[in-house]
């Protein structure tokens, strides 16, 4: 004989699973934040890298110009 006859049966919530799920959801959210921050930093670093590459090209051109001037002066005396 069913002693719960007439009463609605509800699933029992497993509190340990709820705790684990909460911890894991927090970890996932934290990892998503870290990933977004890392992508942002990577974008900034790429922009800085492009600027530095342009500076290197300019400095190399200046160095070549200066060397050409020094060579010209040395040949003149």
N, C-alpha and C positions, 0 to 999 in steps of 0.2 A: 504494500500500500504506500502511495506517495504522500508524505506528510506535508509537502508544499502544494498540494492540490488547490488550485484557485488563485495562487499567488504568482505574480510575474517573476520569471526567473531572469536574473541579470548576471552577466559575465563578471567575474571577480577580477579586479584590476591587480596585476602583479606589480607591487610597489618597487621591487628590485629592477624590473625591466624598465619601469618609468624613470627611475634614477639614472640607469645606464643610458637610456635614450636621451635624457636631458643633458648629460655630460657630453655625449657624442655630438649632439646638435650644437652645443656651445663650441666644441672643438672645430666642427665644420665651419661655423660662422667665423671663428677666429682665423682659420686657414683661408677663407674667402677674402677677409680683410687684408691678410698678409699678401695674398696673391695680387689684389688690386693695388696695394702700395708698391709692390715690387714692379708691376707693370708701369706704374707712374714714374718710379725712379729710373727704370730702364729707358723710358721715353726721354727723360731729362738728360740722362747720360749720353744718349745718342745725339741729342741736339748739341750738347757741349762738345762731343767728339767731332761733329761737323765743323763747329766754329774753330776748334783747335787745328783741324786739318787745313782749313783755309789760312790760318795764321802761319802754319808751317810752310805752306806754298809761298806765301808773301815773304817770309823770312829767307827762304831759299833763293827767291828772285833777288832780294836785296843783297844777299851774300854774293851771288854771281855778278851783280852790277859792281859791287865794291871790288871784287877781285879783278874784274875787267879794268876798272879805273886804276887800281894799283899796278897792274901789268902795264898799262899805257904810260903811267908816270915813270915806271922803271925803264921803259924803253927810251923815253925822252931824256932821261938823265937824272 
